[in-house]
Each structure stands twice: as C-alpha cells, then as structure tokens.
C-alpha cells in the first residue's frame, strides 16, 4: 500500500485487508499509504468480536455460536489456510 499510490491502475481495484493490516502503523503513519487507503475505501472486515470499544455484539454472538457448535474459536487464518491448500468443505 505504501508503494501502490505510485501505480495508477491500483486505485481502480477494491482493496481488502486482514488481521495484519488493521491499524497497521506502516499504513496509518505513512501519509501516502494512509491517503491511498482512504481514497480507495480500504476495508478490513472484522474477524472477531473485538475487545472494549471495538466490540461488535453481532459478531460476538456469531463467535459464541461457533464456539458452542464447533467447540473452538474460528480464526480468519483457518480460512486462509483452507484456501491456500485448495480445501473445500
């Protein structure tokens, strides 16, 4: 993202982040990267209920339901690993 602003075609695609890009200081403290993120509506969908002021009750409810039915907390990295291996449910 720090270099993406130098390539005009990259501002014409949708950008999505992951757990590692949420509030990443390399993005938030770099003026060009931060501007690019705002201008392209860079999104980082929530991957969990969050803590404190970031707590999302709907997502927390879904997390609780998954834990109840599956017996463990689902992490976004689980999906990434499945995708990387070509595994499909």
C-alpha positions as CSV (number, residue, x, y, z in Angstrom):
1,X,0.0,0.0,0.0
2,X,3.0,2.3,0.7
3,X,4.0,1.9,-3.0
4,X,0.6,1.4,-4.5
5,X,-0.2,5.1,-4.8
6,X,2.6,5.2,-7.4
7,X,0.7,2.9,-9.8
8,X,-2.5,4.5,-11.1
9,X,-4.2,1.2,-12.1
10,X,-4.1,0.0,-8.4
11,X,-6.5,2.7,-7.3
12,X,-9.2,1.2,-9.6
13,X,-9.5,-2.1,-7.8
14,X,-11.1,-2.9,-4.4
15,X,-8.7,-3.4,-1.5
16,X,-9.4,-5.6,1.4
17,X,-7.2,-6.2,4.5
18,X,-6.8,-8.9,7.1
19,X,-6.0,-9.1,10.8
20,X,-2.4,-8.0,10.0
21,X,-3.5,-4.8,8.2
22,X,-5.9,-3.5,10.8
23,X,-4.5,-0.3,12.2
24,X,-1.1,-1.2,10.8
25,X,1.3,1.6,11.6
26,X,3.2,1.2,8.3
27,X,-0.1,2.3,6.7
28,X,-1.5,4.7,9.3
29,X,1.7,6.7,9.8
30,X,2.7,6.9,6.1
31,X,0.9,9.9,4.6
32,X,0.8,8.4,1.0
33,X,-0.3,5.0,2.2
34,X,-3.0,6.4,4.5
35,X,-4.3,8.7,1.8
36,X,-4.4,5.8,-0.7
37,X,-6.3,3.7,1.9
38,X,-8.9,6.4,2.3
39,X,-9.2,7.2,-1.4
40,X,-9.7,3.5,-2.3
41,X,-12.0,2.8,0.7
42,X,-9.6,0.2,2.0
43,X,-11.7,-2.3,4.1
44,X,-10.7,-4.7,6.8
45,X,-13.7,-6.8,7.6
46,X,-13.9,-7.8,11.3
47,X,-12.6,-11.3,12.1
48,X,-13.9,-11.5,15.7
49,X,-15.9,-9.8,18.4
50,X,-13.2,-7.4,19.4
51,X,-12.4,-6.0,22.7
52,X,-13.5,-2.9,24.6
53,X,-14.8,-0.1,22.3
54,X,-14.2,-2.3,19.3
55,X,-16.6,-5.0,20.5
56,X,-19.2,-5.8,17.9
57,X,-22.2,-7.6,19.6
58,X,-23.4,-9.2,16.4
59,X,-20.0,-10.7,15.6
60,X,-19.5,-11.7,19.2
61,X,-22.9,-13.5,19.1
62,X,-21.8,-15.4,15.9
63,X,-18.4,-16.2,17.5
64,X,-20.2,-17.6,20.6
65,X,-22.5,-19.7,18.4
66,X,-19.5,-21.1,16.5
67,X,-17.7,-22.0,19.8
68,X,-20.9,-23.6,21.1
69,X,-21.4,-25.8,18.0
70,X,-17.8,-26.5,17.0
71,X,-16.0,-26.3,20.3
72,X,-13.3,-23.8,19.4
73,X,-12.9,-20.3,18.2
74,X,-12.8,-19.8,14.5
75,X,-9.9,-17.6,13.3
76,X,-9.7,-16.0,9.9
77,X,-6.4,-17.7,9.3
78,X,-8.2,-21.0,9.2
79,X,-10.0,-19.9,6.1
80,X,-6.8,-18.6,4.5
81,X,-5.1,-22.0,5.1
82,X,-8.0,-23.9,3.6
83,X,-7.9,-21.6,0.5
84,X,-4.1,-22.0,0.1
85,X,-4.4,-25.7,0.2
86,X,-7.4,-25.8,-2.2
87,X,-9.6,-27.4,0.5
88,X,-13.3,-27.0,0.1
89,X,-16.0,-28.1,2.6
